[in-house]
Amino acid sequence: MRTAYSVDTVRTAERALMERLPDGTLMQRAAAGLATACAQLLGRVYGARVVLLVGSGDNGGDALYAGARLAARGAGVTAVLLSPERVHPGGLAALRRAGGTTAAPEDAGPPLRRARLVVDGIVGIGGRGGLRPKAARLAELVAEGDAAVVAVDLPSGVEADTGEVRGPAIRADLTVTFGTHKPAHLIDPAREYAGSVRLVDIGLGPELPRTPVLESPQHAEIAALLPVPGAESDKYRRGVVGVAAGSARYPGAAVLAVAGALRGGAGAVRYVGAAGEAVLARFPETLVSDRGPAKAGRVQAWVVGPGAGEDAGPVAEVLAAEVPVLLDADGLRLAERDAVRARTAPTLLTPHAGEAAALLGVSREEVEGARLTAVRELAARYRATVLLKGSTTLVAGEPGEPEAPGEPVRVNATGTPWLATAGSGDVLSGLAGSLLAAGLSARDAGSTAAHLHGLAGRLAARGAPVGAHDVAEAIPRAWRSVGE
């Protein structure tokens, strides 16, 4: 499990650890890990030209000490000092002893054009509100060059706790972070700026609380959640999922949602809607009913909304059911918020950014720029679990009280841009619904479905265009790859 902690939590843990260590030990550990990563990226250190972009405080100190280590191995290191009067004195002295030189920001152009490697130590994890003009100009110069860029702890200009990018920012090829991941390493848009992320152990682990602010399940954690039938399983024990989806105008949404449910391991799928003939033509094993969700028969979970059009009746019936419910697409728009909030059985909402924006009354750009804030706000408003789809899928449950905070937001990064195709979300809904019917919690069903769906997209595409049907067909392969 990859975990991330807030800046305040990291600062508290660092203070506790530093009280037991000689002065400067943590910075030296961080600098050693940073220098090693830079050397590996360079390949040949001797003779390489390296530019350090150095701000004030410990972040700049890490860069300076790492630069000193590179200079001692024969690299030509120049430190561009944004605030010479507030630069870390020990780090600067170490760099100069090793033969490094300094330059003012206005003179940074020539060194940056010659550099093979740029180390971004402008702003640390406490940075807020974007880069100042002088630093923003350096970010432009870095973007114009072709040097590899390594960020210290976090690319300058992104916000550690939210993953927001409010203006110009450094785009790194590699980010070297210390002690633990921060939310911005896992959430877009900041994640895109971080490039590859390498975690350096500086001994912080024992000082961190057990519950992080974010967690990103890996294959092993997802494998442990996958429902596996036993010797006595039948279709009811494996889970029957009801799908109320599709319309005369959008029959394909029903077919794709049913496909996701069947490929996701449901023991049986009961379909209710106007697309019964289309569903049976593709999946004859589906149990089709024309009597509405309330009279469709026994189910362990419902999926409602994909391609529903304007018919709010099935949505209201499903929300009244005493089983877990997944709301997607048109169902999000047609559902009464109070009806969702009043439910006692689990509810999972699966909006994309546009749908989330409509529910929150903000622009799509606001949701995409502050994804963590958006998913938490939706979960609180609807008293439900929310899966916010996108380049990084987030799953958040209803927040707890300050004295008993809720569980960490889950992050999935297995997705691929090839999943940006019509009907892909319908497949995800069916898949998550099958996992709800199998007995997984809304949080586990959402994060497991997102993981499998992303892998299925990757396996189906392999760098070539695919459709939603191809993604559904690849779900069993994704399941196997997780379980192996």
Residue, then its C-alpha position, 0 to 999 in steps of 0.5 A: m500500500r502506498t500511503a501519503y500524509s499531510v504536510d502538518t503530519v510530516r512536520t510533526a513527525e520530523r520534529a519528533l525524530m529530530e529530537r532524538l538525532p544529532d543536528g542536521t542528520l535528517m537533512q544529510r539523509a535526504a541529501a544523500g538519497l537525492a544525490t544518489a538519485c541524481a547520479q543514477l539519472l546522470g549515469r556519468v557524474y564526472g564532467a556533467r553540468v548541474v544547476l541547482l535552483v535554490g530557494s530559502g529553507d530546508n528544501g534549498g539546503d537539501a539541494l545544496y548538500a546534494g549538489a556538494r556531493l555531486a561536485a565532489r565527484g567531479a560534476g560542474v555544479t552551479a547554484v542559482l540563489l533566489s534569496p541569497e540572504r536566506v539561503h541555507p548557510g551550511g549547505l552553501a558552505a558545503l557546495r563551495r568547499a566542493g568547488g561549486t559556484t553560485a549565480a543570480p536568477e537574472d544570470a541563470g540562462p547560460p548555465l541552464r542552457r548548458a546543463r544536463l541536470v537541473v535540481d529544483g529546490i525552490v519551494g518545499i512542501g509548505g509552498r502555497g499559492g503558486l510561484r513568485p515572478k522570479a521563480a516563475r521565470l526560472a520555471e519557463l527557462v527550465a521548460e525551454g531547455d532539454a536538461a533532465v529535471v529532478a524535484v526535491d520533495l515536490p515540484s515547485g509550484v504545486e500544493a502538497d496537500t491538495g495536488e492543485v497547481r495554481g500557476p506556473a510550476i516546475r515539471a520534473d522528470l523525477t521527484v525525490t521525496f523523503g520519509t513518505h509520499k505527500p498527496a500531490h505525488l498521487i493526485d492530478p494535476a500535481r502528479e503529472y508535474a512530479g514525473s516518476v517519484r522515488l521515496v527515500d527512507i529517512g527513518l520517519g515511518p515510526e513517527l507517522p500515525r497509522t492512518p494516512v490522509l491518502e492510500s493507493p492500493q497496489h496489486a497485493e491489496i486489491a488481490a486480497l479484496l477480490p471475491v473468489p467462489g467457494a466449493e458451495s457457491d451458487k449464483y446467489r452466493r456469488g452475488v446477483v446484481g440488478v442493472a436499471a440502465g439504458s433507454a430507447r435512445y441509449p440501449g448500448a449503455a445497458v449492454l455495456a453495464v451488463a457486460g461489466a457486471l458479468r465480467g466482474g464475476a456476478g453470479a447473475v445479472r437482472y436487467v430492468g429497462a427498455a433495452g432488454e432485447a439488445v441485452l439478451a442478444r448480446f448476453p442471453e444469460t441475463l435475467v430480464s424483467d419489464r416490471g421495474p426494479a421493485k418487482a424484478g426479483r432478488v438482488q444483492a446490489w443495484v446499478v442505476g443510471p447509465g443511459a437512463g435518459e429522463d426517467a426518474g422512476p427507476v432511480a427512485e425505486v432503486l434508492a428505496a431498496e435495502v441493498p447497496v446501490l451504485l448511482d452513475a450517469d443520468g442517475l446522478r442527475l435524477a436522484e434526489r439528494d435527500a433520498v440518497r442521504a436518507r439511505t441506510a444501505p451503502t451508496l456509491l456515486t461514480p461521477h466524472a468531472g463534469e457530472a461532479a461539477a454539476l452536482l457541486g454547482v461549480s465549473r468542470e475546471e474547478v473540479e479537475g484542478a482540485r480533485l481531492t476537495a471535490v470528492r470530499e465535498l461530494a461525499a459529505r453532501y450526499r453522505a455516500t461513498v464517491l468514486l470520482k473518475g479521471s486521470t487519477t480516480l479517487v474514492a472517498g467515504e463520508p468524512g468522520e468527526p475531528e475526533a474520529p476522522g474517516e478512512p483515507v481517500r483511496v487513489n487509483a492510478t492504473g488508468t490510461p487515456w485510452l479509457a476516455t471512450a464512450g461507454s467506458g464508465d458504463v462498464l466500470s459501473g457494472l463492474a463495481g456493482s458486481l463487487l457490491a453484490a459480492g459483499l464488498s463495501a462501497r469503498d472496497a468495491g469502488s477502489t477494486a473496480a477502478h484498479l481492474h478497470g484501469l488495468a483492463g484498459r491498459l491490457a486492451a489498448r496496448g498503445a492502440p485505440v479501443g472501445a468500451h466493449d474491448v475494455a469489458e472483455a479484458i476485465p478477466r485478464a486484469w483480474r488474473s494479472v492482479g491475482e497472480 
